[in-house]
Amino acid sequence: MSHPTVSRLILASMLLFCFSCSDRAVPGNDAGASTADGGRKDGPSGKDISDKREKGISPDKTKWSCQAMSTEFEKNLLLAKVCNPAVSMIQCSIKYNNHLPCPCPTFINPANKKSISDMASLQKDWNSRSCSAGWPCPAMPCANPKSGYCEPTPPGSKVPGLCKDSFK
């Protein structure tokens, strides 16, 4: 392997490690910006979806509201989609639900084990609490992707790429 390729792989590994330990900031969406009350603004809307632990509420996820579990699941889903387009092997190879309420399939990177484990735990808690009962889902069927691929993120992003679904 050439020196630049090794450097890219090391950088990608470091980024994945940092994301699995960090405050769950997601690239390219104002993640991690602070709100006036000390919470976080996540997502393009800047909506405050502060982690329950930051507000002194129980770190026990089984005591979170259904909405808090859904929000945490979506943050972990984005982390599970992190990939490296410089790597030649297929990375976006596992089909997984894209939401807790009204799930549809999407592809994620199996190398992101922590995020996948967290999503599985949240799914279990969600199901045990019957959270889906309170969510109206659209009557239309889900699009079913055939595969996933690693799409590079724009320059300046915190990760090299994210899994995208392919319907071809």
N, C-alpha and C positions, 0 to 999 in steps of 0.2 A: 504494500500500500504506500502511496506517496505521502509525503509529509503534510500537504494541505488537506488530504482526505482524512488522515488520522486526526488532525486538528479539528476538522469539522465534526467528526464523530465524538471526540472528547467534549467539544462545546455542546453538541446536542445532548449528550449524556448529562452534562452539568445542568443544562436548562431543564431537562426532565426531572432531575433530582431537586432542583430549586423549586419547581412548580409543585412537586409533591409535598414539599415542606413549607411552602410559603403561605401567604394569606389568600391563596387561590386566585390571584390576579390572572385574567385571561387577556391574551394579546389583542391589541388593536381596538379596544372598546372602552377606553377611559377607566379600566379596572383599577381599583385601589385608590381612586380619588376620595378625599375625605369630605364628609358632610359637616354641617355646622355643629351637630350634636356628637361628633366623634365617630359616626358610623362610616360605612363605605358606600360609594356610588359604584355600582357595577353595571355593565351593559351599556349599549349605545344610548339608551334613554336616560342614563344617569340616575335611575331609580335606586333608592336606598334599600339594599337587601343585606343589611349587616348581619353577620354571623351571630347567632344567639349567645355564644360564649362571650362575645365582645360587650354585650349589654348586661352581663352578670346573671343571665338565665342559665339553667342547667346545661352542662355540656353533654348530658345524656340525650342522645338523639331520639330516643323513644319518647321523650317528653316534649319534643318540638311539635309545632303545629303542622298540619298537612302542607300548608303553603311554604313553611320554612324547609321541610323535607324536599319539596319539589324544587325550590330554588337551589338548595345544596346539590341535588341530583344534577341539575343543569350545569352548574359550575364544574362538577366532576366530569360530566360528559365532555365538556370542552377540553378539559385536561386529558381525557382518554383519547381525544382525537389528535393530540400533538404527535407529529411525525417529522422525519427529516428527508426532504426530497433528494438530498445528495446520496442517500443510501439506496443501492440498487435492488435490494430485496423488497418483496411486497410487505407493507407495514399495516395497511388498513384492511385487515382480513377477518375481523370478527363482527358479525351482525348483532346489534344490541338495540334495545328500545331507546328512543330519543327523548322521551318525557315519562314522568310517572303518570300524570293524568293523560289520557288519550294517546297512548304510545304508538309509534310507527317505527319501522326498522331503519337503522342507519349503521354505517361502518365505523369501527374504532380500531385503535392500535393496541394489540394484545401486550405490547411491551410496557404499557402504562398500568401496571398491576395494582398499585395503590388506589388509583381513581376507580378502576373497575371493581375492586373489592368494596370501596366505599359506596359505589352505586348499588351493588348487590345487597349490601346491608340496608341502605335506604329503601330499596324495593321491598325487602322483607318487612321492614317496619311499616311502610306504606300499606302493604297488603294486609298485615295483621290488624291494622287500625281501620280498614275498610275506607280509606280516604277517597278512592275513586267514586264512591257513591255520591259525593257532593259535587262532582265535576261534570258539567254538560259537555259531551264530545260531539264533534260534527258528524253528520250522518254519512259523509262521503268516505270511501275506502282509502286506506293509506297507499301512497306510492311505494313500490317495492324495489329498492335498488338491487342491481345485479352484482355489483362489486364496489370497492372503494379504492381511492388512489390518494397519494400524498400531493397536495397542492402547495406550492411555495407561498409563504405569506409576504406581504409587502415589505420593502426595505425598512428597517427600523423596528420591526416587530420583535417581540420578546422570544418567539420561537421560530424555527426555520420553516415549518409547514403544519398544515392541519388536514386531517382526512376529509375528503369530499366523497359524496355518493355518486356513482355512475349508474345510469339507467339504460345504457346501451348493451 
